[in-house]
Amino acid sequence: MPKRRILPFIILGIVSNHPHITGREVTAAFSTEIGDFWKAAHSQIYPELRRMVDDRWLTSATNRNNAKERYYTVTPAGQAVLDKWLGQTVDELPIRQDLFSLKLFFINDPHDPRIEQLIAKQTSLLRSELTHLRQRQQTLFPDEQAVKGHYDHYLILTRAISRTMGQLAWLKQVAQYSDQ
């Protein structure tokens, strides 16, 4: 079954929340806010923006001072598509390609030294990620007013923190079991 395209909905959401946004700014959102939980490459974003303009979900206009710079705005048709998508419930768990879990799956001996190496590296990566996420939380949400102003982003960021903490707790439990 072909993979369902999600990128158009993400772009619609970004442009809807930031009217008159450039393609460069859309791309930048994937290395900041949305990049905490979804990745997309520059090479995916620009063709999608063109398709969305062709589909009349977005309009685009050039900058008078720079003809290469295009500004995007959601059309009523694009807003209707976004609203319909947002109204649909999520009936599936996230599907991930998790190389770490895949490798663990094939190691049957709890005393295999590769488990300790895999856990140590994964723990290091997750601790770095947790530090990054907590710093972003402190920077972006220093007070209740900031939380209320961007509650959508706050929810996703705190979910990422909780998920990362849960993974670290699980790794600690697995490491203790492997040590026995």
PEWOLIN-V742855 format. One record per helix or strand. SS is the DSSP state (a for helix, b for strand). FROM is the first residue (numbers start at 0). LEN is the number of residues. If there is no record, write none. Layout:
# PEWOLIN-V742855
ss from len
SS FROM LEN
SS FROM LEN
This chain:
# PEWOLIN-V742855
ss from len
a 6 11
b 20 2
a 22 7
a 33 3
a 41 13
b 57 5
b 69 5
a 75 12
a 98 7
a 112 28
a 143 6
a 150 29
